Amino acid sequence: MDQNSQAGGPQPLPPPLPLAPPFVPRCPVAPAPRRGGRRFGCLLAVVLTVVCAGILAVLLLRGLFSGATATVMSSLGAVDGDERRVVEETISGSRLETENKIVVVDVKGVIMSDGGFDMAGSRRIAYELAAARKDPRVVAIVLDMDTPGGEVTASDEIHREVRLCRKANLPVVTCMRSLGASGGYFIAAGSDWIVANRLTITGSIGVIISTTNYTGLFTKIGLEAEVFKSGQMKDMLRGSRERTDMERAYVQGLVDSTFSEFATVVANGRSRYDSAEDVIASEFGDGRILSGADAFKLGLVDQIGYFEDAVDKARELARTPLVRVVRYRRPMRLTDLLLGMRAESRLSLRSLLPVEAQAIQPGRLYFLMPGLLP
């Protein structure tokens, strides 16, 4: 007998084996990040947090300790198609007492067409003057000035807005702080009244243009520039060769004609001087700087005093004793900080110059006090 018979019948078949699961391709697992990369990410996050907190702290402290009794963010609206926002800080007075106000406009730093946050940008200043002129609650303007001068055209743009304010019967008083020289005085000459500290540096009435002549260096190292030009005067300020007599005469003519314009502005704004020729023939016609006290003696300044005296004079000229005094400021933006950090990170010979001198470029006409050209 076989085994099946002995066991009492046929035995059941074993169960079938389970089917293998379908094949699914798997993505390779990325290796775990190194601890050094994780640390760098954390450090970067901390740095960004600290920077943002610092910016917020600076803005808050500026509002709390700038001497303003109130800070109001207001839109001045479109002025000649230009719309932007400024901060209006109340220096003194209250809206509960009066809506009339004297606006303080800063003219601080080198005067440039569109300067950075620490420059006297003509676009910003002209905009604020135009906005004040079109605000019926503004009764007078005080220019808070601390500038060595700057670009000719930028100074002229601001001077034009000052004249438009006066034409609209809006008195303008200039308060000179440490500096109110050259292009700064060009602007101030258009105002109704000029107040300067006795130690203010002002004057420097004149025009300057510069270039760098490096022909000696080229000769020493055996280098020669090759220039192809359409006319003989096209490269008249090129530094790799000497100026011709015709070029010197032409550039000097540009300087003299611009100086005549400056002298005319001074004569029109100062009663002691009848004509541009009188200004040019004066003792300060050679471009020298003057102290506030000397400028007062020469009739270039109306009053020796301080900022409070300028505000009092503006109140007097406006014939409105009860006023609020407010200051226009452009709020600091993150881009200003980032651009400033980027500029600080650039290392060059020009970056070693003072901040004011770095803004000056060769080949341009400037109303600028001596000593700032690179």
VOLONU-394456 format. One record per residue (C-alpha): x, y, z; residue number from 1. Coordinates in nm, 2 decimals. Layout:
N
ATOM      px      py      pz  pos
ATOM       X       Y       Z  NUM
...
This chain:
374
ATOM      px      py      pz  pos
ATOM    0.00    0.00    0.00    1
ATOM    0.12    0.34   -0.08    2
ATOM    0.13    0.63    0.16    3
ATOM   -0.19    0.80    0.04    4
ATOM   -0.39    0.48    0.10    5
ATOM   -0.24    0.45    0.44    6
ATOM   -0.33    0.81    0.52    7
ATOM   -0.70    0.74    0.44    8
ATOM   -0.73    0.93    0.11    9
ATOM   -0.57    1.19   -0.12   10
ATOM   -0.40    1.48    0.05   11
ATOM   -0.49    1.85   -0.05   12
ATOM   -0.26    2.04   -0.27   13
ATOM   -0.05    2.32   -0.10   14
ATOM   -0.18    2.68   -0.14   15
ATOM   -0.04    2.88   -0.43   16
ATOM    0.24    3.12   -0.37   17
ATOM    0.15    3.49   -0.34   18
ATOM    0.20    3.70   -0.65   19
ATOM    0.49    3.94   -0.64   20
ATOM    0.39    4.31   -0.61   21
ATOM    0.40    4.52   -0.93   22
ATOM    0.73    4.69   -0.99   23
ATOM    0.71    5.06   -0.92   24
ATOM    1.01    5.27   -1.00   25
ATOM    1.13    5.47   -0.70   26
ATOM    1.30    5.81   -0.71   27
ATOM    1.64    5.82   -0.57   28
ATOM    1.65    5.95   -0.22   29
ATOM    1.84    6.27   -0.19   30
ATOM    2.13    6.25    0.06   31
ATOM    2.07    6.43    0.38   32
ATOM    2.20    6.79    0.38   33
ATOM    2.52    6.85    0.54   34
ATOM    2.51    7.01    0.88   35
ATOM    2.73    7.30    0.75   36
ATOM    2.46    7.40    0.49   37
ATOM    2.19    7.38    0.75   38
ATOM    2.39    7.61    0.98   39
ATOM    2.45    7.86    0.70   40
ATOM    2.07    7.87    0.63   41
ATOM    2.00    7.94    0.99   42
ATOM    2.27    8.20    1.01   43
ATOM    2.13    8.37    0.70   44
ATOM    1.78    8.38    0.85   45
ATOM    1.91    8.53    1.17   46
ATOM    2.11    8.80    0.98   47
ATOM    1.80    8.89    0.77   48
ATOM    1.59    8.91    1.08   49
ATOM    1.84    9.13    1.26   50
ATOM    1.86    9.36    0.96   51
ATOM    1.49    9.39    0.92   52
ATOM    1.45    9.46    1.29   53
ATOM    1.72    9.72    1.28   54
ATOM    1.55    9.90    0.99   55
ATOM    1.22    9.90    1.17   56
ATOM    1.39   10.03    1.49   57
ATOM    1.56   10.31    1.30   58
ATOM    1.24   10.42    1.14   59
ATOM    1.05   10.41    1.47   60
ATOM    1.32   10.59    1.66   61
ATOM    1.34   10.85    1.39   62
ATOM    0.97   10.92    1.43   63
ATOM    0.99   10.92    1.81   64
ATOM    1.30   11.13    1.87   65
ATOM    1.31   11.36    1.57   66
ATOM    1.14   11.63    1.77   67
ATOM    0.81   11.59    1.59   68
ATOM    0.49   11.60    1.78   69
ATOM    0.31   11.40    1.52   70
ATOM    0.40   11.20    1.21   71
ATOM    0.14   11.16    0.94   72
ATOM    0.19   10.97    0.62   73
ATOM    0.02   11.17    0.35   74
ATOM    0.00   11.16   -0.03   75
ATOM    0.06   11.50   -0.18   76
ATOM   -0.11   11.39   -0.50   77
ATOM    0.01   11.43   -0.85   78
ATOM    0.22   11.73   -0.92   79
ATOM    0.30   11.78   -1.29   80
ATOM    0.24   11.41   -1.35   81
ATOM    0.47   11.30   -1.07   82
ATOM    0.31   11.11   -0.78   83
ATOM    0.50   11.00   -0.48   84
ATOM    0.46   10.99   -0.10   85
ATOM    0.64   11.19    0.17   86
ATOM    0.63   11.20    0.54   87
ATOM    0.49   11.52    0.69   88
ATOM    0.62   11.57    1.04   89
ATOM    0.47   11.83    1.27   90
ATOM    0.75   12.03    1.43   91
ATOM    0.54   12.27    1.63   92
ATOM    0.18   12.37    1.66   93
ATOM   -0.14   12.16    1.64   94
ATOM   -0.41   12.09    1.39   95
ATOM   -0.66   12.16    1.66   96
ATOM   -0.54   12.52    1.67   97
ATOM   -0.50   12.59    1.30   98
ATOM   -0.48   12.43    0.96   99
ATOM   -0.23   12.70    0.83  100
ATOM    0.12   12.57    0.81  101
ATOM    0.48   12.66    0.73  102
ATOM    0.65   12.39    0.53  103
ATOM    1.02   12.31    0.59  104
ATOM    1.20   12.16    0.28  105
ATOM    1.54   12.01    0.32  106
ATOM    1.82   12.11    0.08  107
ATOM    2.10   11.89    0.23  108
ATOM    2.39   11.72    0.06  109
ATOM    2.53   11.77   -0.29  110
ATOM    2.27   11.91   -0.53  111
ATOM    2.21   11.65   -0.80  112
ATOM    1.94   11.60   -1.06  113
ATOM    1.81   11.28   -0.89  114
ATOM    2.02   11.22   -0.59  115
ATOM    2.01   10.93   -0.35  116
ATOM    1.87   10.93    0.00  117
ATOM    2.16   11.15    0.14  118
ATOM    2.17   11.39   -0.16  119
ATOM    1.98   11.71   -0.24  120
ATOM    1.79   11.57   -0.54  121
ATOM    1.63   11.84   -0.75  122
ATOM    1.34   11.62   -0.85  123
ATOM    1.25   11.56   -0.48  124
ATOM    1.30   11.92   -0.38  125
ATOM    1.12   12.07   -0.68  126
ATOM    0.83   11.83   -0.62  127
ATOM    0.80   11.93   -0.26  128
ATOM    0.81   12.30   -0.34  129
ATOM    0.54   12.25   -0.61  130
ATOM    0.32   12.05   -0.37  131
ATOM    0.35   12.32   -0.10  132
ATOM    0.27   12.59   -0.36  133
ATOM   -0.05   12.41   -0.46  134
ATOM   -0.16   12.34   -0.10  135
ATOM   -0.39   12.62    0.01  136
ATOM   -0.31   12.56    0.38  137
ATOM    0.06   12.64    0.33  138
ATOM    0.14   13.01    0.41  139
ATOM    0.52   13.01    0.38  140
ATOM    0.82   12.79    0.31  141
ATOM    1.15   12.75    0.49  142
ATOM    1.45   12.60    0.30  143
ATOM    1.66   12.42    0.56  144
ATOM    1.99   12.43    0.38  145
ATOM    2.32   12.25    0.44  146
ATOM    2.49   12.20    0.10  147
ATOM    2.82   12.28   -0.07  148
ATOM    2.64   12.32   -0.41  149
ATOM    2.62   12.08   -0.70  150
ATOM    2.51   12.05   -1.06  151
ATOM    2.43   12.36   -1.25  152
ATOM    2.10   12.24   -1.40  153
ATOM    1.98   12.08   -1.08  154
ATOM    2.04   12.41   -0.89  155
ATOM    1.85   12.60   -1.16  156
ATOM    1.55   12.36   -1.14  157
ATOM    1.52   12.42   -0.77  158
ATOM    1.57   12.80   -0.81  159
ATOM    1.29   12.80   -1.07  160
ATOM    1.05   12.64   -0.82  161
ATOM    1.15   12.89   -0.55  162
ATOM    1.07   13.18   -0.79  163
ATOM    0.73   13.02   -0.88  164
ATOM    0.65   13.00   -0.51  165
ATOM    0.72   13.37   -0.47  166
ATOM    0.53   13.45   -0.78  167
ATOM    0.23   13.28   -0.62  168
ATOM    0.27   13.51   -0.31  169
ATOM    0.41   13.23   -0.10  170
ATOM    0.71   13.37    0.10  171
ATOM    1.03   13.16    0.10  172
ATOM    1.30   13.20    0.37  173
ATOM    1.63   13.02    0.35  174
ATOM    1.81   12.90    0.66  175
ATOM    2.17   12.82    0.61  176
ATOM    2.33   12.58    0.85  177
ATOM    2.69   12.48    0.82  178
ATOM    2.70   12.52    0.44  179
ATOM    2.51   12.73    0.19  180
ATOM    2.77   12.77   -0.08  181
ATOM    2.77   12.80   -0.46  182
ATOM    2.47   12.61   -0.59  183
ATOM    2.32   12.65   -0.25  184
ATOM    2.35   13.02   -0.27  185
ATOM    2.22   13.02   -0.62  186
ATOM    1.90   12.87   -0.48  187
ATOM    1.89   13.10   -0.17  188
ATOM    1.93   13.41   -0.39  189
ATOM    1.58   13.34   -0.52  190
ATOM    1.42   13.35   -0.18  191
ATOM    1.26   13.64    0.01  192
ATOM    1.50   13.63    0.31  193
ATOM    1.82   13.46    0.39  194
ATOM    1.92   13.37    0.75  195
ATOM    2.27   13.23    0.82  196
ATOM    2.47   13.14    1.12  197
ATOM    2.77   13.37    1.18  198
ATOM    2.99   13.07    1.12  199
ATOM    2.81   12.94    0.81  200
ATOM    3.03   12.88    0.50  201
ATOM    2.86   13.05    0.21  202
ATOM    2.96   13.24   -0.10  203
ATOM    3.17   13.05   -0.35  204
ATOM    2.98   13.22   -0.63  205
ATOM    3.12   13.08   -0.95  206
ATOM    3.13   12.79   -1.19  207
ATOM    3.38   12.50   -1.23  208
ATOM    3.44   12.22   -1.47  209
ATOM    3.73   11.97   -1.44  210
ATOM    3.90   11.68   -1.61  211
ATOM    4.20   11.47   -1.53  212
ATOM    4.51   11.49   -1.75  213
ATOM    4.71   11.17   -1.74  214
ATOM    4.94   11.23   -2.05  215
ATOM    5.25   11.22   -1.82  216
ATOM    5.15   10.88   -1.69  217
ATOM    5.08   10.75   -2.04  218
ATOM    5.42   10.87   -2.16  219
ATOM    5.59   10.71   -1.86  220
ATOM    5.45   10.36   -1.92  221
ATOM    5.46   10.38   -2.30  222
ATOM    5.08   10.39   -2.35  223
ATOM    4.90   10.58   -2.62  224
ATOM    4.53   10.63   -2.68  225
ATOM    4.38   10.60   -3.03  226
ATOM    4.06   10.80   -3.08  227
ATOM    3.86   10.84   -3.40  228
ATOM    3.63   11.15   -3.39  229
ATOM    3.40   11.33   -3.62  230
ATOM    3.54   11.68   -3.54  231
ATOM    3.85   11.83   -3.38  232
ATOM    3.65   11.95   -3.07  233
ATOM    3.47   11.62   -3.01  234
ATOM    3.72   11.49   -2.76  235
ATOM    3.83   11.83   -2.61  236
ATOM    3.82   11.71   -2.25  237
ATOM    4.00   11.38   -2.32  238
ATOM    4.26   11.32   -2.05  239
ATOM    4.51   11.14   -2.26  240
ATOM    4.63   11.45   -2.44  241
ATOM    4.70   11.82   -2.37  242
ATOM    4.43   12.08   -2.45  243
ATOM    4.47   12.30   -2.75  244
ATOM    4.44   12.68   -2.72  245
ATOM    4.11   12.67   -2.91  246
ATOM    3.97   12.41   -2.67  247
ATOM    4.08   12.61   -2.36  248
ATOM    3.91   12.92   -2.50  249
ATOM    3.59   12.74   -2.58  250
ATOM    3.56   12.57   -2.23  251
ATOM    3.64   12.90   -2.06  252
ATOM    3.37   13.06   -2.27  253
ATOM    3.12   12.81   -2.13  254
ATOM    3.23   12.88   -1.78  255
ATOM    3.21   13.25   -1.82  256
ATOM    2.87   13.25   -1.97  257
ATOM    2.73   13.03   -1.70  258
ATOM    2.90   13.25   -1.44  259
ATOM    2.72   13.55   -1.59  260
ATOM    2.39   13.37   -1.54  261
ATOM    2.49   13.30   -1.17  262
ATOM    2.58   13.67   -1.12  263
ATOM    2.25   13.78   -1.27  264
ATOM    2.06   13.56   -1.03  265
ATOM    2.25   13.71   -0.74  266
ATOM    2.20   14.07   -0.86  267
ATOM    1.82   14.00   -0.90  268
ATOM    1.80   13.87   -0.55  269
ATOM    2.02   14.11   -0.37  270
ATOM    1.93   14.48   -0.36  271
ATOM    2.28   14.60   -0.30  272
ATOM    2.39   14.48   -0.65  273
ATOM    2.24   14.64   -0.95  274
ATOM    2.37   14.42   -1.22  275
ATOM    2.57   14.10   -1.30  276
ATOM    2.87   14.32   -1.37  277
ATOM    2.85   14.45   -1.01  278
ATOM    2.85   14.10   -0.87  279
ATOM    3.14   13.99   -1.10  280
ATOM    3.35   14.29   -1.00  281
ATOM    3.28   14.24   -0.62  282
ATOM    3.54   14.10   -0.39  283
ATOM    3.37   13.77   -0.38  284
ATOM    3.34   13.76   -0.76  285
ATOM    3.66   13.54   -0.76  286
ATOM    3.47   13.25   -0.61  287
ATOM    3.60   13.27   -0.26  288
ATOM    3.40   13.12    0.03  289
ATOM    3.27   13.36    0.30  290
ATOM    3.16   13.32    0.66  291
ATOM    2.80   13.40    0.74  292
ATOM    2.92   13.72    0.92  293
ATOM    3.12   13.84    0.62  294
ATOM    2.83   13.76    0.38  295
ATOM    2.60   13.97    0.60  296
ATOM    2.84   14.26    0.57  297
ATOM    2.85   14.22    0.19  298
ATOM    2.47   14.21    0.16  299
ATOM    2.45   13.84    0.06  300
ATOM    2.27   13.75    0.38  301
ATOM    1.98   13.94    0.54  302
ATOM    2.01   13.82    0.90  303
ATOM    2.25   13.64    1.14  304
ATOM    2.05   13.38    1.33  305
ATOM    1.93   13.03    1.37  306
ATOM    1.65   12.80    1.24  307
ATOM    1.40   12.94    1.49  308
ATOM    1.47   13.29    1.35  309
ATOM    1.40   13.17    1.00  310
ATOM    1.07   13.03    1.11  311
ATOM    0.98   13.35    1.29  312
ATOM    1.06   13.55    0.97  313
ATOM    0.85   13.32    0.76  314
ATOM    0.56   13.37    1.00  315
ATOM    0.61   13.74    0.98  316
ATOM    0.62   13.75    0.60  317
ATOM    0.31   13.53    0.58  318
ATOM    0.13   13.76    0.82  319
ATOM   -0.01   13.46    0.99  320
ATOM    0.10   13.44    1.36  321
ATOM   -0.08   13.12    1.44  322
ATOM    0.06   12.84    1.22  323
ATOM    0.18   12.48    1.24  324
ATOM    0.54   12.41    1.13  325
ATOM    0.58   12.09    0.94  326
ATOM    0.86   11.92    0.76  327
ATOM    0.84   11.72    0.44  328
ATOM    1.06   11.41    0.43  329
ATOM    1.08   11.12    0.19  330
ATOM    1.05   10.80    0.39  331
ATOM    1.36   10.58    0.38  332
ATOM    1.31   10.28    0.16  333
ATOM    1.47    9.94    0.17  334
ATOM    1.62   10.00   -0.17  335
ATOM    1.81   10.30   -0.03  336
ATOM    1.97   10.09    0.24  337
ATOM    2.06    9.81   -0.01  338
ATOM    2.20   10.05   -0.26  339
ATOM    2.40   10.22    0.01  340
ATOM    2.54    9.88    0.13  341
ATOM    2.63    9.80   -0.23  342
ATOM    2.81   10.12   -0.28  343
ATOM    3.00   10.08    0.04  344
ATOM    3.11    9.73   -0.07  345
ATOM    3.28    9.86   -0.39  346
ATOM    3.65    9.93   -0.34  347
ATOM    3.81   10.17   -0.58  348
ATOM    4.02   10.48   -0.57  349
ATOM    3.70   10.69   -0.61  350
ATOM    3.55   10.51   -0.31  351
ATOM    3.83   10.65   -0.09  352
ATOM    3.71   11.00   -0.15  353
ATOM    3.45   11.18    0.07  354
ATOM    3.09   11.09    0.00  355
ATOM    3.03   11.44   -0.15  356
ATOM    3.33   11.41   -0.38  357
ATOM    3.22   11.07   -0.51  358
ATOM    2.91   11.23   -0.65  359
ATOM    3.11   11.47   -0.86  360
ATOM    3.19   11.37   -1.22  361
ATOM    3.45   11.51   -1.46  362
ATOM    3.33   11.70   -1.76  363
ATOM    3.02   11.86   -1.60  364
ATOM    2.95   12.22   -1.50  365
ATOM    2.91   12.27   -1.13  366
ATOM    2.81   12.54   -0.89  367
ATOM    3.04   12.39   -0.62  368
ATOM    3.26   12.52   -0.34  369
ATOM    3.63   12.45   -0.38  370
ATOM    3.79   12.14   -0.24  371
ATOM    3.52   11.89   -0.34  372
ATOM    3.64   11.81   -0.69  373
ATOM    3.83   11.47   -0.70  374
